[in-house]
Amino acid sequence: MTDPLEQILAPAVVERAMSIYESFRDRQHADIVQARKALTRHVYGLICGGETSGERLTVSGLTYLKQLERERQTVRRKLGNR
């Protein structure tokens, strides 16, 4: 049997965080798809770790997406400097 937190809370958190993330600026479709996939794994991992607060999960998810964005920018800069 699937955990109700995984069935109800996780998808709601992912949708909320992605809605906020997408509202900050226009992004390419491929970047949004990758972000959603990474965010989903992150949120499910937090829930499996015991986090049950939708607000904390959303904030953590947004922080995680920002971290991934910074890492991508760093890689792009390094590749551009070659």
Phi, psi and omega in degrees: 000138181277143179293132179302329178297322179287327182281325187251306187291311184302309179299323179295318179295315180299315180297316180297311181296319179293323178299315179294313182302315181289336182285342183289322178193163178288137178229156176291150181304318181298321178294322179293318179297315179296319180297316180298317180297313180295318180297318180300313177300317182297311182296315179298323177297318178295319179296317177298332178280356175111356180286132181234356181276119178300322180294314179296320179296319180295313180297316178298319179297317178294320177298317179297316179297320178296319178299315178298320179297316178298318180297318178297318180296321179297315179297316180297320178296316180296319179292328179286339181274001181276000000 
